[in-house]
Amino acid sequence: MHKKTLAQLSAALQAKEISSVELTQEFLARAKQFNEQTNAYITITEDLALQQAKEADARIAAGNTQALTGIPLAHKDIFCTDGIKTSCGSKMLDSFIAPYNATVIEKFNAAGAICLGKANMDEFAMGSSNENSFYGVVKNPWDLNCVPGGSSGGSAAVVAARMAAAATGTDTGGSIRQPASFCGISGIKPTYGRVSRYGMIAYASSLDQGGPMAQSAEDLAMMLEVMAGFDPKDSTSAQKDVPQYSAAMNDSLEGVKIGLPKEYFGEGLDAEVATVVETAIEEYKKLGVEFAEVSLPNTHLSVPAYYVVAPAECSSNLSRFDGARFGHRCEDPKDLEDMYKRSRGEGFGEEVTRRILVGTYALSAGYYDAYYLKAQKTRRLISDDFKKAFADVDLILGPTAPTTAFGIGSKTDDPISMYLSDIYTIAVNLAGIPAMSIPAGMAGGKPVGLQLIGNYFDEAKLLNAAHKYQQVTDWHQQMPEGF
Amino acid sequence: MEWEVVIGLEIHVQLACKSKIFSGASTAFGAEPNTQACAVDLGLPGVLPVFNGEAAKMSIKFGLACGCEIAQRSIFARKNYFYPDLPKGYQTSQYEIPIVGKGQIEIQVDENTTKVVGITRAHMEEDAGKSLHEDFAGMTGIDLNRAGTPLLEIVSEPDMRSAKEAVAYMRKIHSLVRYLGISDGNMQEGSFRCDANVSVRPMGQKEFGTRAEIKNLNSFKFIEKAINVEVERQIDLIEAGGEVVQETRLYDSDKDETRSMRTKEEANDYRYFPCPDLLPVVISDEVVTEIQGSMPELPDEKKARFMEQFDLGSYDASLLSSSVESAGYFEKAVDASGGEGKLCANWIMGELQASLNREDMELEQSPVTPDLLGGLVKKIKDKSVTSKIAKKVFEAMWNDEGTADEIVEKYGWKPADASEIEPIIDEIIANNQAQVEQYRSGKEKVFGFFVGQVMKATKGQADPAQVNQLLKSKLAP
């Protein structure tokens, strides 16, 4: 059962070939078994999952079902889940039991989906390798010596090892796409505002966006139909109807124009990764796609702009973790200042601390114009690059990451080299447009992701293009050995 | 040396919204601690603010009342600092682009002086919670009920030149927000409070002196005292060869002094930046026009109307229009009196005010309601009571003895009519021939004696004008 797509699982449940309780038990068994190797889950919610599965079976028996009713999912531990530990990968929230559900969780609950557990992640979604988690690194199911990518590394590993049928993730600078690429799965970061951020613990509010991670584009479409939509609790969510993504999946790609940004194929791109992307381009040509070179001349500014904007916002967003009302509080504080300093000093890890300090500096009097304002201006330049490109092409294609999954510990002492692993993904967040990663081949035994980038609210076009590719290739069906 | 005082005020007005500025929690005062703070107010991980548009409408009302520019697009920023009663570690407040821009307001400084004070801006922001330092045995209690309460901060130009002017300005703003119905203005509950920026400079000098900011003044009395002691402190300091430093000070009303709270060097770097969780507040021309059309009559308009309609003087009209209560009282009384504005004004500012002052009561507490007073004025006007009796009737009304009619009936205080007065006058003339002779020989002062006698004989119930007329004709040679 674990190899089936969401659509197949849904059909099996509806046809009562299997009950949701049985399906949930099967995935729970896999989750528990493989968590020892992968560390992909922070919390496995067995009791809750079985309870929800019983309810789902009742719904199915009553004929009151939706596409995801009864299907076991994993949620990134950044989404607040009522009554369940929501740690955000941090010691700061190790004891935090969320008293409410994120909107995304509410939507999955309403759809009758099952919550198997909370997936591991880089602390507060800051990282590209999942090595920044308080709960330890997640191991890539394709190579247990390699990282799964980050920050949604747990979700990616869960899907790759089929420890859940699909998972949720969040993407601030590539945190869905890069781990999807490293773990050989599909993931989409929707347009900023497409998925509600309410109850999704904020890292960088103007960049954060939740999205699904799954085996295929078809599965992503089913997930996104549940997740997306306006939320009155999130002022930045888009008041725009959610299209039936599944309906447009089979549209022909004949005459579709895809741009290849020359900046995404230059220095720093691993040769084997480049070969995989080139092969995929050939595949697309067979489907009738026309290719054109486009230029995104400000790409080189995206990493520096991101590492001002995101830390600036995070320095403010993470101020609420002060030991006063929830989260970690130091032992026997002498006074208020001591409580603040020690609670935060002890509760936050190294990378989070680094970004809070960088962001605090960037917003300080006398530096604001030179850093924060300049980064915001740069952001507009980057958006304009995409705007110009999309005047000529329907989609943009390139590699998701410059390399395949790297070795655990190989970049931890060099933050800059770690930051550069997001070079192709970050600009998308700065512009707020949607993009996805799908598996397109292997290099050195590890998966390579292909990135597709769309214009605002063009998720349907992206999913269509990805699905057509997945109909003529089988990279998305491959599984790591031993799982 | 002669010194000039320069004062600018920042007034924090709690807007009368039912729910908080970024959440659906109630803003009602006085609930059990932390029972009116929802997940958003508590700043729980993952929560997001949603702006309450009522706050914008109320702010625009204020802006229009002062002829201020209204921003079509204004922005919320985050003011970052750590404090236990600030749950998110930042206060969401408008910074670079506030909803209300430049405008002005006229204040009545005293009977003969008015002055125009410039408004720099007014911006919306959320209030913080409260830290309670008593009752917790050396610890501090936090009540977050107030966290997220909508505030409008009104910033004046440094246009005021005395504590008296500052109080007049504060009173005017207080009156205005109550007229507009955008705040209850309750100072005890903290709905209306003020920071004063105070500096002094040698008379004639153009540059401003270094200012000190006195925080959290929440009564008209305290603001006047605080400014005066601060001015005195600054002048003494400079005259003794010292220098005023830029700092934040607190006023201690028990000791009647200001104390340093923190200096400029100790001030926080608030690291303001636009709040990424909130969209810009966009105000269309239609919304402004709609609000403009729903504005109530404002103090200055009322004052002008009172002067025009009831022939009141500027000062009287200004005092009567200075608060929603006094204007409402006056207009009700005028209605009940059948339109006698001038007489009502005289009674309100004379007898009624004196009684209120004597008992240390507010107008709203007066046992003499506007209907009662109007009823009395009506009787004065149609001469069914004399002014002397009217005062007695007023006293009886003050003591809850009923309406003017009931009181007059009860005590039989009817003005005597001519047929009753004439025989009395005849008798007095007959009994006082010596005085009649004096009067007829040209000693007109004696006339008063006759009036007094008649009033005495009628127990004050005769109409003096009628008595005068009758006496004059009967005493004529």
Interface residues (C-beta under 8 A of the other chain):
Chain A: F79 C80 T86 C88 L93 F96 A98 P99 Y100 A102 R197 Y198 G199 M200 I201 A202 A204 S205 S206 P232 K233 D234 S235 T236 A312 E313 S315 S316 L318 S319 R320 F321 D322 A324 R325 F326 G327 L336 Y340 T360 L363 S364 A365 Y368 Y372
Chain B: A39 L42 G43 L44 P45 G46 V47 L48 P49 V50 F51 R78 N80 F82 P84 P87 K88 G89 Y90 I142 D269 R271 Y272 F273 P276 D277 L278 L279
